[in-house]
Amino acid sequence: MNRISKRISAFTALAISAAALSLPAQAGCLTGAAVGGVAGHVAGKHGVIGAAGGCAVGHHMAKKKEKEKAQQQAAQNGQQK
C-alpha cells in the first residue's frame, strides 16, 4: 500500500468508528485521535496506532469529565434542598 491509500484507510476506519459512538464520546475520541495521530506520526510514523490509542484515551477522559460534572450537579442539588 502506498502512503496515500494508508492514510485514506486509516481515516475511513476512524470515521466509521467515530460514527458508532455517542456524541460526547465522539468529541473525546476525535480530539484524542487527532492528538494521538500527530504524536504517533512524529514519534516514528505510527500515526494510526497513535490515533487508536488517542481515541481510547480521549473517550475515557470525556466519560470521566461527564461523570465529574454529574457528581457536581448532584452535590449542588443536594445543597439547595
Stockholm file with secondary structure:
# STOCKHOLM 1.0

chainA/1-81         MNRISKRISAFTALAISAAALSLPAQAGCLTGAAVGGVAGHVAGKHGVIGAAGGCAVGHHMAKKKEKEKAQQQAAQNGQQK
#=GR chainA/1-81 SS CCHHHHHHHHHHHHHHHHHTSCHHHHHHHHHHHHHHHHHHHHTTSCHHHHHHHHHHHHHHHHHHHHHHHHHHHHHHHHHHC
#=GC SS_cons        CCHHHHHHHHHHHHHHHHHTSCHHHHHHHHHHHHHHHHHHHHTTSCHHHHHHHHHHHHHHHHHHHHHHHHHHHHHHHHHHC
//
